[in-house]
Every structure is written in C-alpha cells, then in structure tokens.
Amino acid sequence: MTTAGRLEPVLSVRGAKKHYGEVRALDGVDLDIGEGEFLTLLGPSGSGKTTLLMAIAGFTSLDAGAFRLRGEDITDLPPDRRSFGMVFQGYALFPNMTVAGNISFPLKLRKWSKAEIDARVRECLELVQMESYADRMPNQLSGGQQQRVALARALSFKPSILLLDEPLSALDKKLRADLQWELKDLHRQLAVTFIYVTHDQDEALSMSDRIVILDHGQIQQIGLPDQLYNQPDTRFVADFLGKSNFLEAKVCERLGGALDCESGGERFNVTGESSSYNGADRVLLALRPERIRIGAQGTERFHGVVRQTSYLGERCHLILDHPGFGGVLVSAPTWRMTVRPEVGGEVSFGWDDDACVVLAEDQ
C-alpha cells in the first residue's frame, strides 16, 4: 500500500473556502495529495466532500484559497484545461453514442488521430473488461457495465488525476463489492492519483491509501485507514468511522503510560490513551464493539444482561445492559463464542487494557 510519508504532492489545496449564504461548505481546507495515491474524502451529507471534489475539478469556484498542480497554480483554470478525469455517480454517458463512441469522445476533443483513438479505445475496453461491448448503446448495458464505460472514458486521455464522485452508490451490494476490487486493481495497474468521494465507511476503509474525514466544511482527521479506525482523535471520528461505545471516565491515577480509570462504578486501566490525553482528570473513551469479549458468568470482569441480539452470519451483535455503563454494544465472531446469549440472560464481558482510546473534544 502507498504511504503518505513517501509521496510527493501532485495536488495541494490551501485555505479552500466556499460559502453558500450562511452555510460554510468549505471552511479553510488545507490538504496535500500524493502522486499515485488513492485518497478518499469521507463524511456525512453536507460535510463538504463533494464541494471540495467539484472545486478541484473546476466546476465550483472558491471564495478563497488556491489549488496547485505539481507546483503550478490552477485555481482559475477552467475544467477542460485541468485535464482531470471525472467519474460521476449517475454515469453521465452520452445516450446517442455507442460504448466506443463514449470512450473516444474526449480523444476527439483533444485532436488525437484516428489510429491513436482506435488503439486507445481498445486498450480502455480491455482495461475494464468490456471488449465485446464496443458497439452497444448505453441503454443496452447494466448499471455496472455503464459505470465501467464511464470509468474507461475518464481514463481514455491518460489524466494525471481521476476524480470519482460516489461512483458505486447506485449499484447493488454484491456488484458494488466486485467493482471495489476492480477499482483497486485498476489503481495499482495505472499508478494514477485517485481522489474518491463516498459516505460509505466500509468502502473508504477497504479501498483507500489515506482517508480525509470532513464535517461542516472542515477536515476532522487525516490518516491511513487502520490509524483512523484504531486511533480516532474525536468522538465524531470514532462514531462516524465504524461503531463505538463511549465511556465517560474519571482518571484516578496515571501509572507510567497507563491511566487508572473509573467509569460506571467500575475500575479499569487504559493503555491505549493516544496523544489526545492532556492530563485532565476526566476523559471520554472510545471502545470498539469487536474489542469486547463475552463469556459465561464469572469468566470476565464485568457482568451484564442481554437486551438485544442480532445474528449476522459470521458475527453476532449484542446489546448488554450494565448498571453503570448503560447499553454496551458487542460484536463477536460467532465461531468463537463460548456462550449462546439469549435475551434476558446474564453474561460476563471484558476487554484488554489497550482496547480503549482517549478522545479529544470535537472541533
């Protein structure tokens, strides 16, 4: 996987601001995107991720700030002069053109010769495994096939950056998962910089070199997928990227790199305190559901009553009621469960000292 520390910026965003009346769609965004990186902009609706992508593409003008492509200021360049490939959620294929016609369209605009166009169209069709569909019309294709054609068209003129605006969101779950693998493989083959917008956390975690989490037009955290998941800075990040239990705790003592904490009438150590701990005597902890173990009465440290169960095949989700913690969400692999939890039954539960992460206040 590409790592951000070894990348030279291909695109730099500095002080990007965009307001729509009182709404701050972008509120001072600074970001460097590495050459050949798969970078995902992730956030809830209204977070600013699509606005940032459209501004990078040149379809949305900034109120303030600048874009630099390999050191050159492109802030005021129109979209056609930025030469970025673009893939939209709704495919945006020309309905009156064949598959080959759609892919060749950007090349004709750029005055490629017929021989060059024919060769490149064949290459692109092979790239997206659509060689036998060259003469089909868009309305003769499935949604997944149309998105492959849209991807081939966006790549046809060999752009340095490919912008993708929720390109898989209109597809069914299985096809979406298949195309995620294909996109990752394409990225590896082509070494083109991908800037990808999604609101799907699993999609972002599985595909990205780095993830930028946005909310209310501001970057909340940037990092590798595993860093963001395992070391979220704030409650917003921990809550948005996956599921978490949140425990308000009193710090009773600091023991070297560990905190002796009390929450809900229970004492436990926290060694995964992270850089967010500022010496305060009260902290907010995030605890991922899959970090919690469950067992028969007396096998773990804490005790709870099963309020709800949800069987998901490979995993079972439980909500346990604890008199101090409240409802505790647990996600356990079914094949490793030593008890068969039933609603109303009592179970033991616990976690390792490094399972909790200390969170900073949300911005």
N, C-alpha and C positions, 0 to 999 in steps of 0.2 A: 504493500500500500504506500502511496505517496505520503510523505510527511511534510508539514508546512515549513519546518525549520530548514529544509534543503531546497526550497523553491525560490526562484527569483520572481518578483511580482510581474505578471503580464498586464494586470489592470489594477490601478489604485483609485480608491474612492476617498475624497477628502471633504469633510464638512457638508455632506449632502443634506439639503433641506428642501422639503416640499410641503406646503400647507394648502389645504382646501378649506377656506374660511377659518373656522376655529380648530379644525382637525389637523393635527401635525402628522402627516403621513410618513414623512422622514424628518427626523429631528437631530441633525448633526451626526450623520453616519460616516465613520472612518473605517476603511477596510482595504486590505491588500489581498489580491487573488493570485495564486501561484501559477506559473507556466505548467500546463498539463494537469492541473488539479481538478478534481471533482468536488466542487463546493456547493453545498445545499443551503438555501435560505429557507428557514423553517420558522413558522409562527402561526398563531391563530388568525382567523379572519380579521382584517383591519390592522394587522401588525406592521404593514409596510413592505412586506416581502415582494409582492407583485409590483408595487410602485417603484421599488429600487430596481427590479429587473427591467421594467419598461423605461426607466430613466437611463440605465446602462445601454439599452438598445437604441435610445434616441427618440422613442415615441412619446416620452414625457420629459418636459423641460424642468430643470431645477430652479428653485427660487434662490438658492445659494449653494456654493460648493463646486467641485470640479472632478472630472474623470481624466485619468492619464493612462494611455495605452502604450506600454513599453517606453514610458517617459514623455510621450507626446500628448499635449492637451487636446482632447477630443470633445470637450464639454459642449461646444456649439456645432459640432458636425452633425449633419442630418443622418438618419438611419442608413441610407444607401451607401454613404461614404465611410461608415464604420465597418462594413463588411462582416458583421456578426451573423451567424446562422441563428434561426429562430424556429422553435417548435411550440405550437400552441396547444392548449387543451382540446380545442374543437377541430383540430387537423388543418383547417383553412386550405383545403385542396381546391384547385380550380375544377368545377364540376364538368366543364365542357372540354377538358383535356384528358388524354389518356394518362396512365401512370408514367410512361416515358416522357410525355409532354410536360407533366408537372415537374419532373426531376430536371428536365432540360431548360425549363424557363429561366432560372437565374443565370444559366450559362449563356443563353442567347442575349440576355440583357448586357452581359459582360463581353459580348462580341467574340466568343470562342468560335473556332472554325467548326464546320460540320463534323469533320473527322474527330476532333477533340471532344465534341459534345457526345457523339455516339459512343466513343470509348469510355468516357466518364459515366454516362448513364448506365452502361453495362456494369462498370465497377460498383456503382452505388446500388444497383439492383442486387448484385451478388452480396454486397455488404449486409443488406437487410433481408437476404434470402427471399427475394421476390422476382427472380429471373424470369419465371414463366408468366408474369403478370403485366409485362410491359404494355400490352395493347388493351388492357382492361380500363374501364371507366371507374371513377371513384364510387359511383353508386352500385357497382358490382363487387365491391370489397367489403369485408367485415371491418369492424372498428379497429381491431388490432392491425389488420393489413393497411388500413388507411393511415394509421399512425406510423407504420414502418415507411410508407411512401413519404409522409411529411418529414420524417427524420432523414431519409435519403435526399430529399430536395434541399433540406437545410445544410446538409454536408456536401452537396454536389460541387460547390465552388471552393471547397477546402478552406473554410473560415478558421481563423485562429481561435475564436471563442464560439461555443454553441450555447445559446440561451434556451432553457426549457421551462415553460410555464405550466406546471401541473399536467404534464403530457399524458399521464396514465390514469387520471382520475375518472375518466368516463368509461373505463374498461371494467369487466367483471374481475372478481378476486383472483381466480386462477390465471387468467390471461395477464393480469397486471403483474403477478409474481413472475411469470415467464419472461415478460418484457423487461422486468428489472434486471434479470440475469443478462439478457441480451444487451441492454444499455451499458451495463458494467463491462461486458466483454468488448463492446464497441469502443468504449473509452480507453480500455487497455490497448487495443489494437492501434487506435488512431493517435493517441497522445495529444488529443485536442482538449483545451480547457473547457470544462462543462460548468455552467452556473445554472443550478436546478432549483426551482421553486416547488415546494409542497407544504401541505399542512398535515401530512401523514407521518407520524413519528417513526413508525417501523420502516417505512420507505427510506427516510433520511438516515436512520441508523445503519441499514443494510447496504446502502449504496455509496455513501459519501467518504471522501478523504477527510474533509472537515465540514462541520455544521456551524452555521451562524443562526442563533436563535434571536428573533426580533419580537418586540412588543411595543405598541404605541410609538412606532417610528424610531425606536432606539435598539441598539444591539445590547442584549442582556448577557450573552456569553458566547464565546467562540472556542472551538476545540475539536479534537478528534472525537469520534462517536463514543468510544469507551470512556474517555475522560469526562465528557459531558454527562454521561449516564451515571458513572460511578462517583464523580466529584462535582455535582451541581453546585453553583455558587449560591443560589437563592431559592426560595420556596417556589417562585414562578417556574424556574427551570426544572426543578425536581418534579413539580406537579405536571408540567406540560410534556416533558420528555419521559414517558412511561408513567407508572403509578408509584405513589409513595405513601407511607404512613408518616404523620408529623407529630412529634412529641415535644411539648414544652418542658424543659428540664432546668432544675437548679444545679449549678456547679458547686458541689460540696468541697472538693479539693482537687488540685492539679498535681498529678503524680508523674513527673517527667513528661513523656509525650502523651499521657493519658489523662482523661477527665473522669473523676468520680462524680456521677450524676444521680439525681433523684427526680423521678417523674411518676406521678400517679401512685405515690406511696411505695414505689419500688426503687432499689439502688442497683446501679449497674455502671460498668466502665465503658468509656468511649475512647477508642484509639484512632478512629478514622476522623479526627477532628477537622482536618483540612486547614487551609490558610485563612478561612473565614472567621476562625475564633479570634476575638480581640481582647480576651481577658475578662469579659463580662461575667457576672455571677448568675445570669440566666441565659439560656441558649435555646434555639429551635433546632431540632434534629430531624433529619430525613432518614427513613428506614424503608428500603425496598421490600416488597412483599415476598420476593423469592429468597431473601436472606434470612427469613424466619423458618425455624424448624418446628415441627409439631410431633407430638408423641403421646403415648398413653399417660395417664395420671402419674405424676411423680418422676417422669423421665426427663423433664425440662424444668427450668427455673420458675416460670410463671404459669398461671392457670386461667383458663377462660372457658366460656360456654359458647358452643357453636350456634350462631344466629342464622347464617345462610351458607349454603354450599352451591357450587356451580361446577359441573363436570365438563371439561373441555377436551377430553381425549387424553392427550399427553400430560395435561396439568389439571389440577383441581384448585379452584379459588374458594377460599373460606373467609367469612367474617366472624371473628371471635369477639365476644363481649368480655371486657376486663373491667373491674370496678374502678380502676384508676386511669387506664389508658383510653377507655371507651371502646369503640369498634376498631379492631385490628384486622387489616386485610392481609391474608396469607396466600401465596401462590406456591403450591407444592407439586413436584413431579409425581404423577400417580403411581409409577412403578416403584418408587422408593418410599411410599407412605407405609408406616408401620401400624397405623390405626385406620379404621374406617369411620370417619367422622359423620355423625348424624345430628340433625338439628335438635338442639336441646341438650346434647351430650357434653360432657366436660372433657377437655384435653389439656395437655401441657404444651407450652410453647416457649421458645427462647431464640437467642441469636448470639453470634460471636461478637467480641468486643469491637472488632473493626467494621461492623455492619452499619453503624450509624454515621452520618455525616453532619457536621455543624454547618448551618446555613447562615449567610449574611442576610440583612434586611433587603427586601425587594426595592429596586430603584423607583 
